[in-house]
Amino acid sequence: MDDCRALARKGAPEGTVVAANHQGSGRGRFKRSWVSQQGTNIQASILVRPKMSQLPYLNMVAALAASDTSQQISDIKAEIKWPNDIQIYGKKLCGILIESEISGSEIDFCVIGIGFNVNMNTSENSEIAEIATSLRKIGGKDVNRNFTIRTLLQKMDYYYHMVKKEQSLTKLWESRLNTLGKKITISFPGTNRHGVTGTAKSINENGSLNVLLDNGSTFVASAGEVTLQTKIDMKNDLAPSDNAKPTEL
C-alpha cells in the first residue's frame, strides 16, 4: 500500500500493481495487522484514479473480483460479509483495504489493497486458525499463485471498466452478501462510537447497510465491523484438511 501510494504521488498510471511475496507489516481495516506466511499468499495493491461519484463502487469491484476468483478456482460459492470480507464456509479467505487521497472535491487516486489466502496453512497461526481459510485448505491441493493473481486482476479490470462506464454494481454485489436478514452487531473499532445491534435489512445504492434496530428505527451504516449474532454453519465436515497432499494446478 505504501509503495503503491508513493508511485501514485509520482504520477504512476492507473492500473499500476504492486505485489509482494511477503509483507513485514501488513495491515487491514481498523489498523489491524494482516497475517500472511511468506511465499504462500497474494498481497497486492492496485492504483486507480476514479471520479468522486465512482468511489463507492471500488469496494464492490474488489469484492466481486475476489469472490469470482475464489469461486473459479475452488468451484465453491464464495460469499461477501458486508462490506468486503470474502468468505467460504463462513471463514475469511480474502480481505480488502481501500485508501484514498482527495484534493478538494476531486480524488487524486485510490489504492485498493487485497490480501488473498492462497496456500497458507491457517491452522499454524492461532490468531486466525478459527476464523480464516485458504484456497489450498478448501481444495486440498496447492494453487498456482501466478494464475490466481492474473485471474484476480482480469476480474478487477472487468468490473472497474463497468464502473468507468457509469454502470452500477450494487445489485450484483448485494446478491452475494451473506449479511442480509441476519441479526448483527456493528462495532466501530478505534473510535468512541458505541456499537449497534439489529437486523441487516437492505443495501443502498452506495453500498451502505440499513439496519433495523429493536426500537423500530433504522440505522444506516457506511462502515464498521459486522458480527453475526447467529452461528454460521462452517461445514467443517466438507472442508479439506491442511494436511492434504499438495498438487500444483
LINMODA-V703921 format. One record per residue. N is the residue number from 1. RES is the residue in three letters. SS is DSSP state (helix for helix, strand for strand, loop for the rest). OMEGA is omega in whole degrees, -180 to 180 (999 if undefined). Layout:
# LINMODA-V703921
N & RES & SS & OMEGA
N & RES & SS & OMEGA
This chain:
# LINMODA-V703921
1 & MET & loop & -178
2 & ASP & helix & 180
3 & ASP & helix & 179
4 & CYS & helix & 177
5 & ARG & helix & 179
6 & ALA & helix & 178
7 & LEU & helix & 179
8 & ALA & helix & -179
9 & ARG & helix & 178
10 & LYS & loop & 176
11 & GLY & loop & 179
12 & ALA & loop & -175
13 & PRO & loop & 174
14 & GLU & loop & -178
15 & GLY & loop & 175
16 & THR & loop & -180
17 & VAL & strand & 174
18 & VAL & strand & -179
19 & ALA & strand & -178
20 & ALA & strand & 174
21 & ASN & loop & 179
22 & HIS & loop & 176
23 & GLN & loop & 177
24 & GLY & loop & -179
25 & SER & loop & 179
26 & GLY & loop & -180
27 & ARG & strand & 177
28 & GLY & loop & 178
29 & ARG & helix & 179
30 & PHE & helix & 176
31 & LYS & helix & 176
32 & ARG & loop & 177
33 & SER & strand & 177
34 & TRP & loop & -175
35 & VAL & loop & 180
36 & SER & loop & 178
37 & GLN & loop & -177
38 & GLN & loop & 173
39 & GLY & loop & -177
40 & THR & loop & -170
41 & ASN & loop & 174
42 & ILE & strand & 170
43 & GLN & strand & -174
44 & ALA & strand & 175
45 & SER & strand & -176
46 & ILE & strand & -179
47 & LEU & strand & 175
48 & VAL & strand & -180
49 & ARG & loop & -177
50 & PRO & loop & 168
51 & LYS & loop & 179
52 & MET & helix & -179
53 & SER & helix & -178
54 & GLN & helix & -175
55 & LEU & helix & -178
56 & PRO & helix & -176
57 & TYR & helix & -178
58 & LEU & helix & 177
59 & ASN & helix & 179
60 & MET & helix & 177
61 & VAL & helix & -176
62 & ALA & helix & -178
63 & ALA & helix & 178
64 & LEU & helix & 180
65 & ALA & helix & -179
66 & ALA & helix & 179
67 & SER & helix & 175
68 & ASP & helix & -177
69 & THR & helix & -179
70 & SER & helix & -180
71 & GLN & helix & 179
72 & GLN & helix & -177
73 & ILE & helix & -176
74 & SER & helix & -176
75 & ASP & loop & 178
76 & ILE & loop & -178
77 & LYS & loop & 176
78 & ALA & loop & -179
79 & GLU & strand & 179
80 & ILE & strand & 171
81 & LYS & strand & -175
82 & TRP & loop & 2
83 & PRO & loop & -172
84 & ASN & loop & 174
85 & ASP & strand & 177
86 & ILE & strand & -175
87 & GLN & strand & 168
88 & ILE & strand & -174
89 & TYR & loop & 178
90 & GLY & loop & -180
91 & LYS & strand & -173
92 & LYS & strand & 179
93 & LEU & strand & -173
94 & CYS & strand & 176
95 & GLY & strand & -176
96 & ILE & strand & 177
97 & LEU & strand & -180
98 & ILE & strand & 178
99 & GLU & strand & -175
100 & SER & strand & 170
101 & GLU & strand & -173
102 & ILE & strand & 175
103 & SER & strand & -178
104 & GLY & loop & -180
105 & SER & loop & -178
106 & GLU & strand & 176
107 & ILE & strand & 174
108 & ASP & strand & 178
109 & PHE & strand & 173
110 & CYS & strand & 175
111 & VAL & strand & 178
112 & ILE & strand & 179
113 & GLY & strand & -179
114 & ILE & strand & 172
115 & GLY & strand & -172
116 & PHE & strand & 180
117 & ASN & loop & -176
118 & VAL & loop & -177
119 & ASN & loop & -177
120 & MET & loop & 172
121 & ASN & loop & -175
122 & THR & helix & -179
123 & SER & helix & -177
124 & GLU & helix & -180
125 & ASN & loop & -175
126 & SER & loop & -178
127 & GLU & loop & -176
128 & ILE & loop & -173
129 & ALA & loop & -175
130 & GLU & loop & -173
131 & ILE & loop & -174
132 & ALA & strand & 176
133 & THR & loop & 179
134 & SER & loop & 178
135 & LEU & helix & 179
136 & ARG & helix & -180
137 & LYS & helix & -179
138 & ILE & helix & -175
139 & GLY & helix & 179
140 & GLY & loop & 178
141 & LYS & loop & 178
142 & ASP & loop & -179
143 & VAL & loop & -180
144 & ASN & loop & -177
145 & ARG & helix & 179
146 & ASN & helix & 178
147 & PHE & helix & -178
148 & THR & helix & -177
149 & ILE & helix & 175
150 & ARG & helix & 179
151 & THR & helix & 180
152 & LEU & helix & -178
153 & LEU & helix & 176
154 & GLN & helix & 178
155 & LYS & helix & 179
156 & MET & helix & 179
157 & ASP & helix & 180
158 & TYR & helix & -177
159 & TYR & helix & 180
160 & TYR & helix & 177
161 & HIS & helix & 175
162 & MET & helix & 179
163 & VAL & helix & 180
164 & LYS & helix & 177
165 & LYS & loop & 178
166 & GLU & loop & 176
167 & GLN & loop & -179
168 & SER & loop & 176
169 & LEU & loop & -169
170 & THR & helix & -177
171 & LYS & helix & 179
172 & LEU & helix & 178
173 & TRP & helix & 180
174 & GLU & helix & -177
175 & SER & helix & -179
176 & ARG & loop & -180
177 & LEU & strand & 175
178 & ASN & loop & -173
179 & THR & loop & -173
180 & LEU & loop & -179
181 & GLY & loop & -178
182 & LYS & loop & 171
183 & LYS & strand & -174
184 & ILE & strand & 167
185 & THR & strand & 175
186 & ILE & strand & 177
187 & SER & strand & -176
188 & PHE & loop & -177
189 & PRO & loop & 178
190 & GLY & loop & 178
191 & THR & loop & 176
192 & ASN & loop & -178
193 & ARG & loop & 177
194 & HIS & loop & 177
195 & GLY & loop & 177
196 & VAL & strand & 179
197 & THR & strand & 180
198 & GLY & strand & -180
199 & THR & strand & 178
200 & ALA & strand & -171
201 & LYS & strand & -172
202 & SER & strand & -178
203 & ILE & strand & 174
204 & ASN & loop & -176
205 & GLU & loop & -178
206 & ASN & loop & 177
207 & GLY & loop & 178
208 & SER & loop & -173
209 & LEU & strand & 175
210 & ASN & strand & -178
211 & VAL & strand & 178
212 & LEU & strand & -178
213 & LEU & strand & -177
214 & ASP & loop & -179
215 & ASN & loop & 177
216 & GLY & loop & 178
217 & SER & loop & -180
218 & THR & strand & 176
219 & PHE & strand & 180
220 & VAL & strand & -178
221 & ALA & strand & 176
222 & SER & loop & 177
223 & ALA & loop & 178
224 & GLY & loop & 179
225 & GLU & strand & -178
226 & VAL & strand & 171
227 & THR & strand & 179
228 & LEU & strand & 179
229 & GLN & loop & 176
230 & THR & loop & -176
231 & LYS & loop & 177
232 & ILE & loop & 175
233 & ASP & loop & -176
234 & MET & loop & -179
235 & LYS & loop & -180
236 & ASN & loop & -180
237 & ASP & loop & 179
238 & LEU & loop & -175
239 & ALA & loop & -180
240 & PRO & loop & 180
241 & SER & loop & 174
242 & ASP & loop & 180
243 & ASN & loop & -179
244 & ALA & loop & -178
245 & LYS & loop & -179
246 & PRO & loop & 173
247 & THR & loop & -179
248 & GLU & loop & 178
249 & LEU & loop & 999
